[in-house]
Amino acid sequence: MLTNRYVVAVGIPLLLLLCGALAKKLVRGGGWRANDFFLGVELSLASLGSAMVYFYDLQKLPPALNIGDKIGATATFLAISFFLLLWVLSTHQDWEARTTNRRGQIFMLGVLSNGVGVTLFAGFVLIVKGV
């Protein structure tokens, strides 16, 4: 099961989401809050950082390998990730203060923004890195 690439691609960001929520709770102290789980920004940054490190690692491949496709895929992923990160940031800016619309806040930040982060992370693992 842990060798299945789909389990790894989706399981790792979900595990990071839970660890991040626990870390937020522990740092803040007190009980659980819904905003402990609003980690779309962090997941998007993690996938962006992973792609940047991978982009740097591509230079270490032997010149005999055709790495042009990998460079193109990584550069495209970085561009898409950057613009989606900006969208997630603006969504958080709009919705974090809207505590009166709790359902909308949970959907936009807990489901949609986190979903973008998980999708970016899984997309990097499955499409760009090709695990």
Helices and strands as residue ranges (DSSP letters): H 5-28, G 34-37, H 40-57, G 58-60, H 68-95, H 102-105, I 106-113, H 114-123, I 124-129
